[in-house]
């Protein structure tokens, strides 16, 4: 979840300017809809060590 929140912050929220909470929610929902069209599992590469 933490990585996904990082992605949404970088791509949709951080550079945005929102005049209301409704506008912010709409932008998040737009991002999620677009993201879900091309989603793929994350590939973890770190070892247990």
Secondary structure, DSSP 8 states (H G I E B T S, - for coil): -HHHHHHHIIIIITT---SSHHHHHHHHHHHHHHHHHS-----------
